[in-house]
Amino acid sequence: MDMLNKPTEQAKSAVMQQPEVDQNLASEFHKRIMEMILDFERELDEEHEIGVKLVNFGQTVQFNITGIGYYNPSLIHFHGQTEQGTRI
């Protein structure tokens, strides 16, 4: 292992002191969703934006996301509005 990739004792210690996080919590899913959205958004040009199509029991609603939140342990919620201006 070369010196550039060798973790320092200080870095190892910092990682070991971090509390273990339950990867199934909504907060962890929220973090991953936000990372995926930001990665995808970086690829878009100025004329395009991210939208969501929500499908539930045969009904479809398209809306623009204005925010994503969560409540642990298991709820992710999306905020936004439709093209007609209806808040979701």
PLY file of the C-alpha trace (Angstrom):
ply
format ascii 1.0
element vertex 88
property float x
property float y
property float z
element edge 87
property int vertex1
property int vertex2
end_header
0.00 0.00 0.00
1.47 3.36 -0.92
1.55 6.23 1.56
-1.18 8.18 -0.25
-3.73 5.44 0.27
-2.61 4.31 3.71
-5.10 5.50 6.34
-3.57 7.45 9.19
-4.08 6.39 12.78
-6.03 9.63 13.34
-8.40 8.80 10.45
-8.87 5.23 11.69
-9.63 6.52 15.18
-12.19 9.02 13.85
-14.00 6.31 11.90
-14.01 3.95 14.86
-15.53 6.61 17.14
-18.50 7.29 14.85
-21.68 5.62 16.09
-22.98 2.83 13.89
-26.03 4.00 11.94
-28.96 1.75 11.05
-28.91 1.78 7.25
-32.65 1.00 7.18
-33.70 4.27 8.80
-35.57 6.81 6.71
-32.79 9.34 7.40
-30.28 7.07 5.63
-32.61 6.50 2.67
-33.17 10.27 2.53
-29.41 10.84 2.39
-29.00 8.35 -0.45
-32.00 9.73 -2.40
-30.61 13.26 -2.10
-27.19 12.11 -3.31
-28.77 10.35 -6.32
-30.87 13.40 -7.18
-27.90 15.76 -6.96
-25.80 13.42 -9.11
-28.57 13.21 -11.72
-29.21 16.96 -11.59
-25.56 17.71 -12.37
-26.05 15.99 -15.74
-29.04 18.16 -16.73
-28.81 21.28 -18.85
-30.49 24.57 -17.92
-33.67 23.70 -19.86
-34.50 20.58 -17.84
-35.37 19.82 -14.25
-36.17 16.76 -12.19
-39.79 15.71 -11.92
-41.58 12.82 -10.26
-44.42 10.62 -11.37
-46.31 9.27 -8.38
-48.34 6.16 -9.11
-50.76 4.80 -6.56
-53.62 2.35 -7.10
-54.02 3.11 -10.80
-53.86 6.90 -10.45
-50.88 8.88 -11.67
-49.85 12.33 -10.49
-46.88 14.21 -11.95
-45.32 16.98 -9.90
-42.18 19.02 -9.43
-40.30 18.33 -6.22
-39.63 21.31 -3.98
-38.47 19.27 -0.99
-37.92 15.82 0.43
-38.15 15.05 4.10
-38.31 12.07 6.42
-39.49 10.81 9.78
-37.53 7.97 11.32
-37.89 5.11 11.39
-39.55 4.59 8.02
-41.33 7.53 6.34
-40.00 9.49 3.35
-42.21 12.38 2.19
-42.06 14.48 -0.95
-43.19 18.11 -1.23
-43.95 19.82 -4.50
-46.59 21.07 -6.86
-48.30 20.00 -10.05
-48.13 21.98 -13.30
-51.50 23.48 -12.30
-49.96 24.79 -9.06
-51.62 22.32 -6.72
-49.42 21.59 -3.70
-48.49 17.98 -3.10
0 1
1 2
2 3
3 4
4 5
5 6
6 7
7 8
8 9
9 10
10 11
11 12
12 13
13 14
14 15
15 16
16 17
17 18
18 19
19 20
20 21
21 22
22 23
23 24
24 25
25 26
26 27
27 28
28 29
29 30
30 31
31 32
32 33
33 34
34 35
35 36
36 37
37 38
38 39
39 40
40 41
41 42
42 43
43 44
44 45
45 46
46 47
47 48
48 49
49 50
50 51
51 52
52 53
53 54
54 55
55 56
56 57
57 58
58 59
59 60
60 61
61 62
62 63
63 64
64 65
65 66
66 67
67 68
68 69
69 70
70 71
71 72
72 73
73 74
74 75
75 76
76 77
77 78
78 79
79 80
80 81
81 82
82 83
83 84
84 85
85 86
86 87
